[in-house]
Amino acid sequence: MKVVLAGGAGALGRRVADDLAARGDEVVVLTRRAQPGIAHRTVQWDGSTVGEWAGELRDAVVVNLAGELVDRRPTRENIALLTRSRVEPTRALVDAAATLDAPPRVWLQMSTLAIYGDRGDELLDESARPGDGPAQMAGVATAWEAAAAPTGAARTVVLRTGIVLDRDSHALARLAGLVRYGLGGRVGSGRQWVSWLHVDDFLSIVRTVIDDDELEGILHATSPSPVRNTELMETLRRELHRPWSPPTPAVLVRFGSVFLRTDPALALTGRCCIPRRLTERGFKFAVPHLGPALHDLLGPAG
């Protein structure tokens, strides 16, 4: 099967490309510039206008991962960048698909569980309504999903994804770094929920979306075992052999985020999401619990 990846040059995109190629799929990566280290055929595009690359989508599987990294200050300019970097490539893909005599057979549209905003202890499945904010989370994600409606593909799945944990992922590197430097205590109240996913399960979900002809619409890609921030930090300390650390008050998180050039809402907000549709279809998570996941990624073999 032919799979075309937009955003396939990023860390997660490369993982998806390698995984699908390993099972025999023909992988094509759309890229704005030459990318060293990609072991798959690359096709140049500008990420905003329809070009000769459009023909690659004919009767193919489209996996749209395009978008700038979210870990940045939530300024007006950065929120516009996050939105533009997702909406423009998505619209270009949709416009390209509309020119074809044989539209894509499957469209996997990446999204994020951050679309729900900060939801406290509310249990969220695929039927939950998007949040009203913050703009850099719910606002960006809502615009991203809207740009992909409709895709024109025979089948479209919108993959609202939790924090994907991988050895080389930005999220895990940031968390592990804080713990190693003695900042591994709970953040803020510590009660905010973290919806996370081991990269192996993410890759398995992508394969399932491509292969299961009955899957369509919104799908949660997240572990069935979300944790509170307190448990996340405790588990990280244990895995990294670090002692108890004092809590980091919310005011200090906001102050420090200025120097780290990050968004304090990433640490201070949360949502308790479950993959109801996947579990109802009998999907088996390889690493459903946080402890084994972090041991695999950060332990001696990680």
N, C-alpha and C positions, 0 to 999 in steps of 0.2 A: 504494500500500500504506500502511496506517495503522501508524505506529510510535509507541509510548508510551515515553517516557524518564523513568525515575526517576533523579534526580541530574542532570537535564538543565540545571540552572541553574548548575552549576560550569563552570570554564573548558573542560575536556575535553568535558563534556556539551553545551555550546553549540556546540563545533566539530562534534560528531556531528549535532546537530539541524540546523545550517545545511547541512551536507554532504548529509544525506538529503533535506532540503526542496529543495535545489538540483536534485536529480534527479527531483523530482516526488512524493516521498512526502508523505503527510499526517502531520505531526509534532505530537504532543501532549506537553507537558512537565508532569509532576507536580511541584508545588512547595508548600512549606509556607507561603510568604508571597509577596506580590506581588514580582516581580523585574523591575526596569527593564532595558530593552535586549534582551529576548527577543522575537524577531520571529515567534513561533509561539504557537499556542493553549495557554494554561496552564490547568491544573485543580488546585484546591487539595486537598491531603491532609495528614494529620498524620504520615505516615511510620511509623505503628505499628498503626493499626486499620483495618479494612475500612469503607469509606463509599460514598457515591454514586459516587465516582470509579471503583469497581470495574468498572462497565459499559464503561469506556473500553478495557479489556483484551480485550473480546470479539473473537475472531478477528483479533487484532492481533499485531504484532511487539512484544515487550517487551524493552527494553534497560535493564538494571539497573546503573546506575553509582553508586548512592547510597553515601555513606561519607565520613567526615571525613578531612581531610588527614593523612597519616601522619607528616609531619615535625614531631615533638614529642617531648618527653622521655618515655622509656619507664617512667613511673611506673605504679603499680597503677591509679591513677585514669584515666590516659590510655589504658592498654591496655583498660580496661573501656569507655571512651568509643569507642575505635576499633572494638571488637567490637560494641557496642550499635548504633552508627551504621550498621553494615552488616547485622547480623543482624535487627534489628527491621523495617526497611523490606522486606527480602527476605521475611521471614515474612508480612508484611502483603500483599505482592504474591501470594505463593503461596496464602494464604487467600482472597484476592479471586478469583484464577483458579478456585479450587475451587467458587465459587458460580455460575459461568457455564454456560449451555447450550452455548456454543461457546468452548472454551478458546483461549488464545493459540496462534497457528500456529507462531511461533518465539520462543524465549526466549534472549536473549543475556545471560548472567550474567557480569558483570565479576569477575575475581579477579586475583591477582598472582603473579609468579614468586617472590616472597619466601616463598611457601608451602614452598619447598625449604630455607629457612634458609641457613646458611653451608656451602657444599659443596666448597670448595677447587677442585681441577682436574677434578672429575667432570663429564663431559659429560652434560647432562640434556635428554631429550626428553619427550614427553607420557607415556611409560611410567614415568617416575621416581616414586619414592615421596616423599610430603611429608616435610619435616624434623620433628625433634622440638622445635625451637625456633629462635630465641628466640620468646618468647610474643607480642611485638608484631609479629612477622612470620608465622612458620608457624602460631602459635596463632590469631591473628586470621583469617588466610586460610582455615584449615581450618574454623573455625566459620562463616565467610561462605559457603563452598561447601556445607557441610552444611545450612544454612538453605534452600538452593534445591533440595534433593533430597527428593521429586520436585517439579517445577514444575507438572506437569499439562499442559504444552504439547505440541503434536504433535512438536516437535523442540527440544532444549535444547543449547546450546553454552556451555561454561564457558571463558571467555577469560582464561587466565593471561598477564598482560601484563607486559612489561619496562618500564623507565623511558621514558615517552613524552616525546620532546624536541619542544618547540614554542617559538615566539618568546616567548609569554607564560606558559610553564609555570613553576611554582614550582621544579622541579628544575633547569632550565637557568639560570634567574635566579640561583639560589643558587650554582651552579658558576661561572658567569661572574663573579659578584660577587667570589668568593674569588680568582679569577685576576687580576682587575683591581686588587685590593688587595695583590697580591704574594704570595698564598698558593696559587700554582698548581703547587707541587711535588707529587710523588707523596704519597699519603696512606698512612700506616702502611708496610707492606711494599711496597705498590704492585702486588702480585701478585694481589689480589682481582679477580675477574671482574665486569664490568659488562655486563648484558644490556639493551640499549637499542633504541629504535624511533623513527624519524622520524614525526611526526604524520600526514603524508600517507599513509604505509604503514598506520598504525593505522586511518585512515578507510577505506582500501581494504579492509582485513581485515574491518571491520565490514560493509561492503557485501557482501563475499563470503560472510560467515556468513549474512546475511539471504537471499541469493539462491541459494546452493548447497544444494539439498535433501538432499544426501548427507552434509553436514557435521553431526556430532553428537558430544557428549562433550567431553573436554578438548582444548583447542587452545592452542598457544603463539603469542602475538602478540609477536614480538620479531625483531630483525634477525638474519639468518643469520651475522652477523659480530660476535659479542661481543668485547669488548676488555678488557684488563687496565687497572686504574686508572692505571698509569704511562702507557699510551698515551692514555687519555682526557685526562689532564692535559696531556700534551705537545701533543695536538691542539688543545686549548682555548687554550693559550699561543700556539701558532702562529697560530691564527685571530684571536686578539685582539691580536696583535703585542706580546706580553709576553716579557721575557727569561726565561732559566732561573731557577727558584725552588728554594730548598732544600726537602728533604722535610719533611713534617709528621709527627713521630713519633706513634704511637698514643696515648701518654700525653697529649700535647698536644691531640689530637683529643677525647679524653674530657674533659679539663679545659675546653677551649673550648666544648664542647657544652652545658655548664651555662649559660654566658652567652648562647649563641645559641638556647637552648631547643630544641635538636634532639636527635636520637638518634644517638649515635656509631656505632651498628651500621650505619646507612645508608651510611657511608663505609668502615667497616672490614671488613664482611662482603661476600660476593659469591657469585655462582652463574653457571656457564657454560651457558646455555640456548640451544637451537636450535629453530627452528620446523619440525620434521621433517614433520609432517602437511601443512602448507601447501606446503612445497617438493615433497613427493611428489605433490601434486595440481597442480603446475605453477604455483603462485602466483608472480608476478613482483614483486619488491620494486623500487620506484622509486628508493629511496635506501638501498642495502644496506650502504654503508660509512660509517664515522664522519666522515672528513674532509669529503666532499661534503655530508653532512648538516649539520655544524656551519657550513660555509661558507654553505649556503643559509639557515640560521637566524640566523647572527651576522654574516655578511659584509655588504657594502655594500647588497645587495638585501634583506637579512634584517631 
